[in-house]
Amino acid sequence: MKQQSNPITQDYNELLKSNIERKQDLIKIIKSGEAVLFVGAGSSVRVGYPTWENLLKELKNEVIKLNNRHGSNTKYKEQFELSFSDCSEDFLDCAEKLKTEIYKINSGEKRYYNWLSRIFADKESTDDFHTILLSLPFRGILTTNYDSVLEAVLAKIDKKPLDGYSLIINDEFFMQINEFLLSMSDKEIPRKIAHLHGIIKVPSSIIFTRKDYEKAYGYLTPSNDSNLEELTKSSQLHTNIKDLTFIGSEWTIHRKLLWAVLATRHVVFIGFSMNDPYLEKMLDSVCDDLGRWDRPIHYAIRNISLKNHTCVGDFMDKANYLREEYSVETVFYEDSDDSHQGLAEIINEIAKECDQKAHDTPLHKLDSSSNESGHKKKDKNDIKLEHLSKISTEMDRRTGNVNKT
């Protein structure tokens, strides 16, 4: 009797096969030097910063501690816990409520920014993952993170002081934003890291709560009679985001910058869950404006946990949705133990491909920077590639991926 194949196993095998093809396409885009890197919170978690969920838990504990210390009644903690029991359902609203609570305390605003500064204080050292990531030939770098991890790595790679790499997005820095956009086409312009949601060194620039997002991007409101509260719950974001619209005809600088990058560049998302309603709406707006659905324009590197193969279909459904509606291809890495080692392996693989491309450059491609012996003089990119190759080899040694001959 012929044994019937398991549909779940079939889905898994299909995902693995298509993932290999998508990963190769991603590598080609990055090797071409045409991609822009967009870094989310998941990247900074690797060096000890909290996830969004844990950040809210820490703020919640801070509010309770301060209220207990400054004379609140003894029932406050119990009432507070009950009030914020559903924080996981909507992070932005929860952040708004917690910020409001801490502002009620004496010197609440200063205490709020003091807490943020402590949470996102600079780390003492950089890591190999970020060093390899930023050594790849990306045309530009954007992030939603508040920390200075990327700046520290770039300063180390470029052997320059830390100051000068950060770009805060607001109307006051329009000239620097212009330079940032131009730098994607002109390598002579120094690189900067665009912090879309602020950086902790300038606490007032932080975008953390619902109102912060609304001020930066504009209000997201129902475009029909749908219920906004229901639409903005995280569990329903990717199925209902099209029912939301930005109010007002004036575009904020955040929307202008993000639209420009998404419309004109191949963006590689790392460290994103792809559930941010404002990012999704910007992706939706660009696809709607330019009519380019279901095309592999951008790439998101996301984790997939296969402890329980019954969830494979859900991962595939989300990946299909991102591609068909937002032109975002998904490249998965397996993450069965929450270590995200698979992400480091993909970045390491890309680094090797980029390094190989440099070694494969034919002699007739050498330009006027070659010396009399016919050997090309080392420029900054050559030095970075050598540095990248050394780190990549070291990561292989640590993870046991070195080929044995």
C-alpha positions as CSV (number, residue, x, y, z in Angstrom):
1,M,0.0,0.0,0.0
2,K,1.4,3.4,-1.0
3,Q,2.1,5.6,2.0
4,Q,0.4,9.0,1.7
5,S,2.7,12.0,2.1
6,N,2.1,14.4,5.0
7,P,0.8,17.8,3.7
8,I,2.6,19.6,6.5
9,T,5.9,18.0,5.4
10,Q,5.1,18.9,1.8
11,D,4.6,22.5,2.9
12,Y,7.9,22.5,4.8
13,N,9.9,21.1,1.8
14,E,8.3,23.6,-0.5
15,L,9.2,26.4,1.8
16,L,12.8,25.2,2.0
17,K,13.1,24.9,-1.8
18,S,11.7,28.3,-2.5
19,N,13.7,29.9,0.3
20,I,17.0,28.8,-1.3
21,E,16.0,30.6,-4.5
22,R,14.9,33.8,-2.7
23,K,18.1,33.8,-0.7
24,Q,20.2,33.7,-3.9
25,D,18.1,36.6,-5.3
26,L,18.8,38.5,-2.1
27,I,22.5,37.9,-2.3
28,K,22.5,39.2,-5.9
29,I,20.8,42.4,-4.9
30,I,23.2,43.1,-2.0
31,K,26.3,42.2,-4.2
32,S,25.1,44.6,-6.8
33,G,25.5,47.5,-4.3
34,E,22.0,48.7,-5.0
35,A,20.4,47.7,-1.7
36,V,19.5,49.9,1.3
37,L,19.7,48.4,4.8
38,F,16.8,49.0,7.2
39,V,17.5,47.7,10.7
40,G,14.8,47.0,13.3
41,A,14.8,46.2,17.0
42,G,15.5,42.5,16.6
43,S,19.1,43.4,15.5
44,S,19.8,45.3,18.8
45,V,18.4,42.5,20.9
46,R,21.5,40.5,19.9
47,V,23.7,42.9,21.9
48,G,21.5,43.0,25.0
49,Y,18.8,45.7,24.3
50,P,15.1,44.7,25.0
51,T,12.4,43.6,22.6
52,W,9.4,45.9,22.3
53,E,7.4,43.6,24.6
54,N,10.2,43.5,27.3
55,L,10.7,47.2,27.0
56,L,7.0,47.8,27.9
57,K,7.4,45.4,30.8
58,E,10.3,47.3,32.1
59,L,8.5,50.6,31.8
60,K,5.5,49.1,33.6
61,N,7.8,48.0,36.5
62,E,9.4,51.5,36.5
63,V,6.0,53.1,36.9
64,I,5.0,50.8,39.7
65,K,8.3,51.4,41.5
66,L,8.1,55.2,41.3
67,N,4.4,55.3,42.4
68,N,5.2,53.1,45.4
69,R,8.2,55.2,46.3
70,H,6.3,58.5,46.0
71,G,3.4,57.8,48.2
72,S,0.7,56.2,46.1
73,N,-1.9,54.1,47.9
74,T,-1.1,50.4,48.6
75,K,-3.7,49.2,46.1
76,Y,-2.1,51.0,43.2
77,K,0.0,48.0,42.1
78,E,-3.0,45.7,42.0
79,Q,-5.1,48.2,40.1
80,F,-2.3,49.0,37.8
81,E,-1.6,45.4,37.0
82,L,-5.2,44.8,36.1
83,S,-5.4,47.9,34.0
84,F,-2.4,46.8,31.9
85,S,-3.1,43.1,31.7
86,D,-3.7,43.3,27.9
87,C,-0.6,45.3,27.0
88,S,0.6,42.7,24.5
89,E,-2.4,43.3,22.3
90,D,-1.4,46.8,21.2
91,F,2.1,48.0,22.0
92,L,1.7,51.6,20.8
93,D,-1.4,52.2,23.0
94,C,0.2,50.5,25.9
95,A,3.3,52.7,25.6
96,E,1.0,55.7,25.5
97,K,-0.8,54.7,28.6
98,L,2.5,54.0,30.5
99,K,4.0,57.3,29.4
100,T,0.9,59.1,30.7
101,E,1.2,57.3,34.0
102,I,4.8,58.2,34.6
103,Y,4.2,61.8,33.6
104,K,1.7,62.0,36.5
105,I,4.6,61.6,38.9
106,N,6.6,64.6,40.1
107,S,9.2,65.4,37.4
108,G,7.6,62.7,35.4
109,E,8.9,63.8,32.0
110,K,12.5,63.9,33.2
111,R,12.1,60.5,34.9
112,Y,10.7,59.1,31.6
113,Y,13.7,60.2,29.5
114,N,16.1,59.2,32.3
115,W,14.6,55.7,32.2
116,L,15.0,55.5,28.4
117,S,18.6,56.7,28.6
118,R,19.4,54.0,31.1
119,I,17.8,51.3,29.0
120,F,19.5,52.3,25.8
121,A,22.9,53.4,27.2
122,D,25.9,52.6,24.9
123,K,27.4,49.1,25.1
124,E,31.1,48.7,25.9
125,S,31.9,46.8,22.7
126,T,30.6,45.9,19.3
127,D,29.9,42.4,17.9
128,D,30.9,40.5,14.9
129,F,27.4,40.2,13.5
130,H,26.9,43.9,13.1
131,T,30.5,44.4,11.9
132,I,29.9,42.0,9.0
133,L,26.4,43.4,8.3
134,L,27.7,47.0,8.0
135,S,30.7,45.9,5.9
136,L,28.3,44.7,3.2
137,P,27.9,47.1,0.2
138,F,24.7,48.8,1.2
139,R,24.0,52.2,-0.4
140,G,22.3,53.5,2.8
141,I,21.3,52.6,6.3
142,L,18.1,53.4,8.1
143,T,16.9,52.2,11.5
144,T,14.0,52.5,13.9
145,N,16.3,51.7,16.9
146,Y,17.2,54.2,19.6
147,D,20.6,52.9,20.4
148,S,24.0,53.7,18.8
149,V,25.1,50.2,18.0
150,L,25.3,50.9,14.3
151,E,27.3,54.1,14.8
152,A,29.8,52.3,17.0
153,V,30.4,49.7,14.3
154,L,30.7,52.2,11.5
155,A,33.2,54.2,13.5
156,K,35.2,51.1,14.1
157,I,35.2,50.1,10.4
158,D,36.0,53.6,9.2
159,K,38.4,54.2,12.0
160,K,36.8,57.5,12.7
161,P,35.2,59.2,15.8
162,L,31.7,58.1,16.8
163,D,30.2,61.6,16.4
164,G,28.8,62.5,13.1
165,Y,27.2,59.3,11.9
166,S,23.7,59.8,13.3
167,L,20.9,61.6,11.4
168,I,17.7,62.5,13.3
169,I,14.6,62.9,11.1
170,N,12.8,66.1,11.6
171,D,12.2,69.3,9.7
172,E,15.2,71.1,11.3
173,F,17.7,68.8,9.6
174,F,16.3,69.1,6.0
175,M,19.8,69.7,4.6
176,Q,21.3,66.7,6.2
177,I,18.3,64.6,5.0
178,N,19.0,65.8,1.5
179,E,22.6,64.8,1.9
180,F,21.6,61.4,3.2
181,L,19.4,60.7,0.1
182,L,22.2,62.0,-2.2
183,S,24.8,59.8,-0.5
184,M,22.9,56.7,-1.9
185,S,24.1,57.8,-5.3
186,D,27.3,59.5,-4.5
187,K,29.9,57.5,-2.5
188,E,32.0,60.7,-1.9
189,I,29.3,61.9,0.5
190,P,30.0,60.4,4.1
191,R,27.6,57.8,5.2
192,K,25.1,58.5,7.9
193,I,22.5,56.3,9.8
194,A,19.0,57.7,9.5
195,H,17.2,57.2,12.8
196,L,13.6,57.3,11.8
197,H,12.3,57.0,15.4
198,G,15.0,59.1,17.1
199,I,18.2,58.3,19.0
200,I,18.6,58.2,22.8
201,K,21.4,60.8,22.7
202,V,18.6,63.3,21.8
203,P,15.8,62.0,24.1
204,S,13.2,64.4,22.7
205,S,13.6,62.8,19.3
206,I,12.3,59.4,20.5
207,I,9.1,58.1,18.8
208,F,7.7,55.4,21.2
209,T,4.0,55.9,21.8
210,R,0.8,56.1,19.7
211,K,0.8,59.9,19.8
212,D,4.5,60.0,18.9
213,Y,3.8,58.0,15.8
214,E,0.8,60.1,14.9
215,K,2.8,63.3,15.1
216,A,5.6,61.8,13.0
217,Y,3.6,60.1,10.3
218,G,0.0,61.5,10.6
219,Y,-3.0,59.8,12.1
220,L,-4.0,56.4,10.9
221,T,-7.8,56.4,10.7
222,P,-10.4,54.1,9.1
223,S,-11.1,54.9,5.5
224,N,-14.6,53.5,5.9
225,D,-16.9,52.7,8.7
226,S,-14.5,50.1,10.2
227,N,-13.8,50.2,13.9
228,L,-10.3,51.7,14.4
229,E,-9.8,50.0,17.8
230,E,-10.3,46.6,16.2
231,L,-8.3,47.4,13.1
232,T,-5.2,48.4,15.0
233,K,-4.9,45.3,17.2
234,S,-1.6,43.6,16.3
235,S,-3.3,40.3,15.5
236,Q,-5.2,41.9,12.7
237,L,-2.7,44.4,11.2
238,H,-1.7,42.7,8.1
239,T,-5.2,41.7,7.0
240,N,-6.8,45.1,7.7
241,I,-4.1,47.7,7.2
242,K,-5.7,48.6,3.8
243,D,-8.8,49.8,5.7
244,L,-6.6,52.6,7.3
245,T,-5.5,55.9,5.8
246,F,-3.4,58.8,6.8
247,I,-5.5,61.9,7.5
248,G,-4.6,65.3,6.2
249,S,-3.1,66.3,2.8
250,E,0.3,67.4,4.2
251,W,3.0,64.8,4.2
252,T,5.4,64.8,7.2
253,I,9.1,64.6,6.7
254,H,9.0,61.0,8.0
255,R,6.5,60.0,5.3
256,K,8.4,61.8,2.6
257,L,11.7,60.2,3.4
258,L,10.3,56.7,3.8
259,W,8.3,57.0,0.6
260,A,11.4,58.2,-1.3
261,V,13.5,55.3,-0.1
262,L,10.8,52.6,-0.6
263,A,9.9,53.9,-4.1
264,T,13.5,54.2,-5.4
265,R,15.6,51.6,-3.7
266,H,15.7,47.9,-2.9
267,V,15.3,47.7,0.8
268,V,16.5,44.8,3.0
269,F,14.7,44.6,6.3
270,I,16.6,43.0,9.2
271,G,15.2,42.7,12.8
272,F,11.6,43.5,11.8
273,S,8.5,41.5,12.6
274,M,6.8,43.3,9.6
275,N,3.8,44.0,11.8
276,D,4.3,47.8,12.4
277,P,1.1,49.5,11.1
278,Y,2.9,52.6,10.0
279,L,5.6,50.8,8.1
280,E,3.0,48.6,6.5
281,K,0.9,51.6,5.5
282,M,3.9,53.2,3.9
283,L,4.7,50.0,1.9
284,D,1.0,49.9,0.9
285,S,1.1,53.6,-0.2
286,V,4.1,53.1,-2.4
287,C,2.7,50.0,-4.1
288,D,-0.6,51.8,-4.6
289,D,1.0,54.9,-6.0
290,L,3.3,53.1,-8.4
291,G,1.1,50.0,-9.1
292,R,3.8,47.5,-8.5
293,W,2.3,44.7,-6.5
294,D,3.5,41.1,-6.4
295,R,7.1,42.0,-7.5
296,P,10.3,41.2,-5.7
297,I,11.4,44.8,-4.9
298,H,12.4,44.5,-1.2
299,Y,13.5,41.7,1.0
300,A,12.8,40.8,4.7
301,I,15.0,38.3,6.5
302,R,12.8,36.8,9.1
303,N,13.0,33.9,11.6
304,I,10.8,30.8,11.4
305,S,10.4,28.3,14.3
306,L,9.9,24.8,13.1
307,K,9.5,23.2,16.5
308,N,5.9,22.6,15.5
309,H,5.6,22.1,11.7
310,T,1.8,22.8,11.8
311,C,2.7,26.5,11.7
312,V,4.5,26.3,8.4
313,G,1.3,27.3,6.5
314,D,1.0,30.5,8.6
315,F,4.6,31.5,7.8
316,M,4.0,30.9,4.1
317,D,0.7,32.8,4.1
318,K,2.4,35.9,5.7
319,A,5.3,35.7,3.2
320,N,2.9,35.4,0.3
321,Y,0.9,38.4,1.6
322,L,4.0,40.6,2.0
323,R,5.1,39.8,-1.6
324,E,1.7,40.2,-3.2
325,E,0.6,43.4,-1.4
326,Y,3.9,45.1,-0.5
327,S,6.5,43.7,-3.0
328,V,8.5,42.3,0.0
329,E,10.1,38.9,-0.5
330,T,10.7,36.9,2.7
331,V,13.9,35.0,3.3
332,F,13.6,32.7,6.3
333,Y,16.2,31.4,8.7
334,E,15.3,28.6,11.1
335,D,15.3,29.6,14.8
336,S,14.3,26.6,16.9
337,D,16.2,27.8,20.0
338,D,15.6,31.6,19.9
339,S,19.3,32.2,19.4
340,H,18.8,33.7,15.9
341,Q,22.1,32.0,14.9
342,G,20.5,31.4,11.5
343,L,20.5,35.1,10.8
344,A,24.2,35.3,11.5
345,E,24.8,32.4,9.1
346,I,22.9,34.1,6.3
347,I,24.8,37.4,6.8
348,N,28.0,35.5,6.9
349,E,27.1,33.7,3.6
350,I,26.3,37.0,1.9
351,A,29.6,38.4,3.2
352,K,31.5,35.5,1.6
353,E,29.8,36.1,-1.7
354,C,30.6,39.8,-1.7
355,D,34.2,39.0,-0.7
356,Q,34.5,36.5,-3.6
357,K,33.1,39.1,-6.0
358,A,36.0,41.4,-5.1
359,H,38.6,38.6,-5.7
360,D,37.0,37.7,-9.0
361,T,37.4,41.2,-10.5
362,P,39.3,40.7,-13.9
363,L,42.6,42.6,-14.4
364,H,41.2,44.7,-17.2
365,K,38.7,46.2,-14.7
366,L,41.5,47.8,-12.8
367,D,41.3,51.6,-13.0
368,S,43.8,54.4,-12.8
369,S,44.4,53.7,-9.1
370,S,46.5,50.7,-10.1
371,N,50.3,51.1,-9.6
372,E,53.1,50.5,-12.1
373,S,53.2,46.8,-11.4
374,G,49.6,46.4,-12.5
375,H,48.3,45.8,-9.0
376,K,45.4,47.9,-7.8
377,K,46.1,50.1,-4.8
378,K,44.0,49.4,-1.8
379,D,41.2,51.8,-1.3
380,K,38.7,52.0,1.6
381,N,36.5,49.4,0.1
382,D,39.4,46.9,-0.3
383,I,40.4,47.4,3.3
384,K,36.8,46.9,4.4
385,L,36.5,43.7,2.4
386,E,39.8,42.3,3.9
387,H,38.4,43.2,7.4
388,L,35.1,41.6,6.5
389,S,36.8,38.4,5.3
390,K,38.8,38.0,8.5
391,I,35.7,38.5,10.7
392,S,33.7,36.1,8.5
393,T,36.3,33.4,8.8
394,E,36.4,33.9,12.6
395,M,32.6,33.6,12.8
396,D,32.8,30.3,10.9
397,R,35.4,29.0,13.3
398,R,33.2,29.9,16.3
399,T,30.0,28.4,14.8
400,G,31.7,25.2,13.5
401,N,31.1,26.0,9.9
402,V,34.7,25.8,8.6
403,N,35.0,23.2,5.9
404,K,37.2,20.3,6.8
405,T,39.6,19.1,4.1
